[in-house]
Amino acid sequence: MSTAAERRWLQAAVLLAICVPIGAGGAGALLGPGFIEGWTATASQDSHFRYLSGLLLGIGLCFGAAVPHLEAHAARFRLLTLIVFVGGLARLGGLLAAGTPSGGMIFGLAMELAVTPAICLWQNGFARRHGSG
């Protein structure tokens, strides 16, 4: 595959993947816990939920900002992936402690522990071959 073709595929994968944190983070920041069907919260829980949603939104935006010049942002991808992966480990701990959550939460878990690290590995390989990895 040519460098240009691989760059386009990688950019597309990143853009598709960041729809999740940008969409969920943005909705959670704007709508609070009511974004998730059946959730209610105290004012403190609502505040915490919106804060964490804002962090998720920020993570998605930081990944997105790297898309135009992917090969120059390997360190950013590694740091953001570490943050996402640690969050996924916390979610996995919740699954083990409290039981299986909804399908949307399982989807998030898969994004955090599998998809994001896979894209990071791809991006880092691309950066090593074609940039400043």
KOLPASE-743161 format. One line per field, with one value per residue: residue number from 1; residue in three letters; y, z, x of N, C-alpha, C in turn. Coordinates in nm, 3 decimals, m for minus. Atoms other than C-alpha are relative to their C-alpha. Last residue first. Example, Ala and Ser with C-alpha at 12.3 -4.5 7.8 and 13.67 -1.06 7.14 Angstrom:
nr: (2:1)
rest: (SER:ALA)
n_yy: (m0.119:m0.119)
n_zz: (m0.006:0.000)
n_xx: (m0.082:0.089)
ca_yy: (m0.106:m0.450)
ca_zz: (0.714:0.780)
ca_xx: (1.367:1.230)
c_yy: (0.109:0.120)
c_zz: (0.073:0.000)
c_xx: (m0.077:0.090)
REM end
This chain:
nr: (133:132:131:130:129:128:127:126:125:124:123:122:121:120:119:118:117:116:115:114:113:112:111:110:109:108:107:106:105:104:103:102:101:100:99:98:97:96:95:94:93:92:91:90:89:88:87:86:85:84:83:82:81:80:79:78:77:76:75:74:73:72:71:70:69:68:67:66:65:64:63:62:61:60:59:58:57:56:55:54:53:52:51:50:49:48:47:46:45:44:43:42:41:40:39:38:37:36:35:34:33:32:31:30:29:28:27:26:25:24:23:22:21:20:19:18:17:16:15:14:13:12:11:10:9:8:7:6:5:4:3:2:1)
rest: (GLY:SER:GLY:HIS:ARG:ARG:ALA:PHE:GLY:ASN:GLN:TRP:LEU:CYS:ILE:ALA:PRO:THR:VAL:ALA:LEU:GLU:MET:ALA:LEU:GLY:PHE:ILE:MET:GLY:GLY:SER:PRO:THR:GLY:ALA:ALA:LEU:LEU:GLY:GLY:LEU:ARG:ALA:LEU:GLY:GLY:VAL:PHE:VAL:ILE:LEU:THR:LEU:LEU:ARG:PHE:ARG:ALA:ALA:HIS:ALA:GLU:LEU:HIS:PRO:VAL:ALA:ALA:GLY:PHE:CYS:LEU:GLY:ILE:GLY:LEU:LEU:LEU:GLY:SER:LEU:TYR:ARG:PHE:HIS:SER:ASP:GLN:SER:ALA:THR:ALA:THR:TRP:GLY:GLU:ILE:PHE:GLY:PRO:GLY:LEU:LEU:ALA:GLY:ALA:GLY:GLY:ALA:GLY:ILE:PRO:VAL:CYS:ILE:ALA:LEU:LEU:VAL:ALA:ALA:GLN:LEU:TRP:ARG:ARG:GLU:ALA:ALA:THR:SER:MET)
n_yy: (0.093:m0.024:m0.129:m0.115:0.020:0.049:m0.111:m0.095:0.064:m0.004:m0.136:m0.030:0.082:m0.058:m0.118:0.047:0.048:m0.112:m0.084:0.067:0.104:m0.039:m0.115:0.051:0.084:m0.090:m0.060:0.106:0.001:m0.120:0.020:m0.003:m0.121:m0.043:0.076:m0.029:m0.026:0.113:0.117:m0.016:0.025:0.145:0.050:m0.035:0.092:0.129:m0.013:0.002:0.139:0.075:m0.054:0.043:0.141:0.007:m0.056:0.091:0.120:m0.037:m0.017:0.131:m0.002:m0.088:0.050:0.114:0.036:m0.052:0.068:0.064:m0.105:m0.059:0.098:0.007:m0.117:0.017:0.107:m0.055:m0.088:0.090:0.061:m0.104:m0.007:0.114:m0.020:m0.099:0.061:0.093:m0.079:m0.064:0.105:0.034:m0.111:m0.118:m0.028:m0.122:m0.051:0.054:0.032:0.146:0.047:0.029:0.143:0.062:0.054:m0.088:m0.132:0.007:0.021:m0.122:m0.103:0.034:0.010:m0.133:m0.090:0.053:m0.030:m0.114:0.036:0.084:m0.083:m0.090:0.081:0.040:m0.119:m0.026:0.105:m0.022:m0.119:0.039:0.083:m0.084:m0.086:m0.121:m0.117)
n_zz: (m0.103:m0.112:m0.068:0.087:0.141:0.011:m0.034:0.112:0.109:m0.038:0.016:0.144:0.055:m0.047:0.084:0.135:0.008:m0.016:0.120:0.123:m0.020:m0.090:0.058:0.117:m0.049:m0.049:0.120:0.053:m0.087:0.029:0.123:0.125:0.028:0.139:0.099:m0.006:m0.134:m0.089:0.053:m0.033:m0.145:m0.015:0.041:m0.109:m0.109:0.034:m0.020:m0.145:m0.044:0.038:m0.080:m0.138:m0.007:m0.001:m0.126:m0.110:0.010:m0.039:m0.146:m0.066:m0.132:m0.092:m0.021:m0.090:0.009:0.123:0.126:0.056:0.040:0.127:0.105:0.010:0.076:0.141:0.054:0.022:0.116:0.116:0.024:0.061:0.139:0.068:0.004:0.104:0.129:0.027:0.024:0.129:0.100:0.000:0.061:m0.086:m0.079:m0.073:m0.102:m0.132:m0.036:m0.003:0.132:0.072:m0.008:m0.130:m0.053:0.020:m0.054:m0.146:m0.050:0.021:m0.091:m0.137:m0.013:0.025:m0.113:m0.128:m0.009:m0.090:m0.142:m0.037:0.006:m0.115:m0.120:m0.003:m0.033:m0.142:m0.076:0.012:m0.077:m0.141:m0.024:0.007:m0.118:0.007:0.000)
n_xx: (0.040:m0.092:m0.005:0.022:m0.035:m0.139:m0.090:0.002:m0.073:m0.142:m0.052:m0.005:m0.109:m0.126:m0.024:m0.031:m0.139:m0.094:m0.005:m0.040:m0.102:m0.109:m0.073:m0.071:m0.109:m0.106:m0.058:m0.087:m0.119:m0.079:m0.075:0.077:0.079:m0.006:0.076:0.143:0.054:m0.029:0.071:0.141:0.012:m0.005:0.132:0.092:m0.028:0.060:0.144:0.017:m0.017:0.121:0.111:m0.022:0.039:0.145:0.050:m0.034:0.082:0.138:m0.001:m0.005:0.065:m0.073:m0.135:m0.008:m0.143:m0.061:0.033:m0.120:m0.094:0.042:m0.028:m0.147:m0.046:0.037:m0.084:m0.134:0.008:0.016:m0.131:m0.085:0.042:m0.061:m0.145:m0.027:0.029:m0.110:m0.122:0.018:m0.021:m0.143:m0.074:m0.002:m0.119:0.026:m0.091:0.027:0.138:0.010:m0.041:0.123:0.032:m0.019:0.125:0.116:m0.032:m0.005:0.137:0.077:m0.050:0.041:0.146:0.055:m0.023:0.048:0.144:0.022:m0.011:0.114:0.121:m0.002:0.021:0.141:0.078:m0.023:0.069:0.145:0.034:0.001:0.118:0.120:0.003:m0.080:0.085)
ca_yy: (0.840:1.139:1.057:0.789:0.448:0.526:0.738:0.460:0.210:0.451:0.509:0.136:0.069:0.360:0.232:m0.108:0.051:0.252:m0.047:m0.303:m0.189:0.144:0.077:m0.267:m0.116:0.153:m0.115:m0.296:0.030:0.069:m0.290:m0.223:m0.324:m0.675:m0.716:m0.490:m0.582:m0.752:m0.501:m0.217:m0.346:m0.358:0.009:0.093:m0.099:0.096:0.424:0.307:0.228:0.573:0.751:0.525:0.584:0.960:0.936:0.700:0.903:1.227:1.068:0.941:1.283:1.379:1.088:1.176:1.520:1.614:1.371:1.503:1.749:1.459:1.271:1.588:1.640:1.285:1.327:1.661:1.504:1.229:1.489:1.682:1.362:1.319:1.671:1.619:1.297:1.464:1.757:1.526:1.315:1.627:1.754:1.414:1.178:1.006:0.751:0.566:0.624:0.762:1.128:1.199:1.171:1.520:1.665:1.897:1.725:1.379:1.459:1.604:1.313:1.055:1.215:1.328:1.007:0.784:0.988:0.965:0.612:0.714:1.000:0.776:0.504:0.757:0.911:0.564:0.479:0.813:0.776:0.420:0.540:0.824:0.598:0.344:0.000)
ca_zz: (1.517:1.317:0.987:0.728:0.858:1.229:1.205:1.023:1.289:1.562:1.386:1.349:1.713:1.821:1.605:1.774:2.121:2.050:1.912:2.183:2.546:2.517:2.212:2.346:2.683:2.516:2.326:2.657:2.800:2.507:2.550:2.908:3.207:3.309:3.680:3.969:4.066:3.747:3.520:3.737:3.711:3.332:3.340:3.540:3.285:3.010:3.178:3.193:2.820:2.735:2.927:2.773:2.428:2.481:2.576:2.289:2.029:2.146:2.130:1.776:1.652:1.349:1.125:1.172:1.011:0.931:1.194:1.503:1.597:1.597:1.871:2.081:2.006:2.117:2.440:2.505:2.462:2.706:2.954:2.913:2.983:3.301:3.409:3.313:3.517:3.815:3.809:3.774:4.064:4.277:4.180:4.260:3.972:3.754:3.489:3.309:2.959:2.943:2.837:3.162:3.326:3.203:2.887:2.760:2.899:2.843:2.486:2.409:2.566:2.394:2.052:2.076:2.247:1.994:1.674:1.749:1.606:1.262:1.231:1.347:1.099:0.816:0.895:0.898:0.562:0.413:0.548:0.414:0.069:0.068:0.187:m0.085:0.000)
ca_xx: (0.776:0.913:0.761:0.702:0.807:0.818:0.501:0.314:0.418:0.305:m0.028:m0.094:m0.006:m0.228:m0.515:m0.487:m0.465:m0.784:m0.975:m0.893:m0.911:m1.091:m1.309:m1.405:m1.493:m1.701:m1.897:m1.949:m2.083:m2.323:m2.437:m2.541:m2.330:m2.223:m2.175:m2.079:m1.723:m1.601:m1.773:m1.649:m1.293:m1.338:m1.446:m1.131:m0.923:m1.096:m1.007:m0.645:m0.666:m0.808:m0.529:m0.263:m0.413:m0.394:m0.027:0.065:m0.124:0.037:0.384:0.315:0.205:0.415:0.307:m0.057:m0.029:m0.393:m0.534:m0.354:m0.629:m0.876:m0.691:m0.697:m1.068:m1.150:m0.955:m1.127:m1.472:m1.379:m1.254:m1.578:m1.773:m1.569:m1.665:m2.031:m2.049:m1.881:m2.123:m2.425:m2.298:m2.265:m2.611:m2.762:m2.815:m3.072:m3.000:m3.279:m3.153:m2.801:m2.796:m2.984:m2.642:m2.553:m2.708:m2.435:m2.124:m2.270:m2.370:m2.027:m1.844:m2.062:m2.032:m1.669:m1.560:m1.740:m1.695:m1.324:m1.314:m1.443:m1.197:m0.911:m1.001:m1.038:m0.699:m0.544:m0.700:m0.590:m0.235:m0.217:m0.321:m0.069:0.213:0.133:0.000)
c_yy: (0.008:m0.089:0.004:0.136:0.130:m0.012:m0.043:0.114:0.090:m0.068:0.006:0.138:0.027:m0.078:0.066:0.118:m0.049:m0.048:0.112:0.097:m0.067:m0.102:0.030:0.111:m0.054:m0.077:0.095:0.049:m0.108:0.006:0.120:m0.021:m0.012:0.123:0.065:m0.079:0.007:0.019:m0.119:m0.117:0.014:m0.039:m0.152:m0.050:0.028:m0.105:m0.130:0.016:m0.012:m0.143:m0.079:0.047:m0.054:m0.144:m0.011:0.051:m0.095:m0.123:0.036:0.014:m0.134:m0.009:0.082:m0.043:m0.116:m0.042:0.060:m0.056:m0.056:0.107:0.062:m0.105:m0.001:0.115:m0.020:m0.103:0.056:0.080:m0.091:m0.052:0.105:m0.004:m0.114:0.028:0.097:m0.065:m0.091:0.078:0.057:m0.108:m0.031:0.110:0.117:0.021:0.126:0.051:m0.061:m0.036:m0.152:m0.045:m0.039:m0.147:m0.061:m0.048:0.092:0.134:m0.004:m0.012:0.129:0.106:m0.025:m0.001:0.141:0.097:m0.045:0.047:0.119:m0.030:m0.079:0.085:0.088:m0.081:m0.035:0.123:0.023:m0.103:0.025:0.119:m0.041:m0.080:0.084:0.080:0.124)
c_zz: (0.126:0.119:0.109:0.067:m0.081:m0.146:m0.011:0.026:m0.121:m0.105:0.033:m0.022:m0.149:m0.056:0.040:m0.094:m0.140:0.002:0.013:m0.117:m0.128:0.008:0.083:m0.068:m0.116:0.047:0.040:m0.127:m0.044:0.082:m0.038:m0.121:m0.133:m0.022:m0.137:m0.100:0.002:0.137:0.094:m0.047:0.046:0.148:0.015:m0.033:0.119:0.107:m0.030:0.036:0.152:0.053:m0.027:0.089:0.141:0.009:0.009:0.132:0.116:m0.002:0.050:0.152:0.072:0.143:0.101:0.032:0.096:m0.020:m0.123:m0.140:m0.064:m0.050:m0.137:m0.102:m0.017:m0.085:m0.148:m0.058:m0.035:m0.129:m0.122:m0.028:m0.075:m0.147:m0.076:m0.013:m0.114:m0.138:m0.039:m0.036:m0.141:m0.102:m0.006:m0.073:0.093:0.093:0.062:0.110:0.139:0.057:m0.008:m0.143:m0.071:m0.003:0.139:0.075:m0.009:0.064:0.152:0.053:m0.013:0.099:0.143:0.018:m0.023:0.114:0.136:0.004:0.091:0.150:0.037:0.003:0.124:0.126:0.010:0.044:0.151:0.080:m0.005:0.087:0.147:0.030:0.002:0.130:0.000)
c_xx: (0.071:m0.029:0.103:0.013:0.001:0.045:0.146:0.097:0.009:0.087:0.149:0.061:0.017:0.120:0.132:0.029:0.039:0.145:0.102:0.017:0.048:0.112:0.125:0.080:0.083:0.121:0.114:0.068:0.098:0.127:0.085:0.092:m0.074:m0.088:0.007:m0.084:m0.152:m0.063:0.020:m0.083:m0.144:m0.010:m0.006:m0.141:m0.091:0.026:m0.072:m0.148:m0.018:0.008:m0.128:m0.115:0.020:m0.049:m0.152:m0.056:0.028:m0.090:m0.140:m0.004:0.000:m0.050:0.080:0.142:0.028:0.147:0.071:m0.023:0.126:0.097:m0.030:0.045:0.153:0.049:m0.030:0.096:0.138:m0.008:m0.005:0.140:0.081:m0.039:0.068:0.150:0.034:m0.018:0.116:0.126:m0.013:0.032:0.150:0.079:m0.025:0.119:m0.054:0.090:m0.010:m0.137:m0.014:0.024:m0.130:m0.039:0.013:m0.125:m0.122:0.028:m0.002:m0.141:m0.078:0.046:m0.045:m0.152:m0.056:0.030:m0.054:m0.145:m0.030:0.001:m0.125:m0.128:m0.005:m0.031:m0.149:m0.079:0.013:m0.080:m0.152:m0.037:m0.008:m0.126:m0.127:m0.013:0.090)
REM end
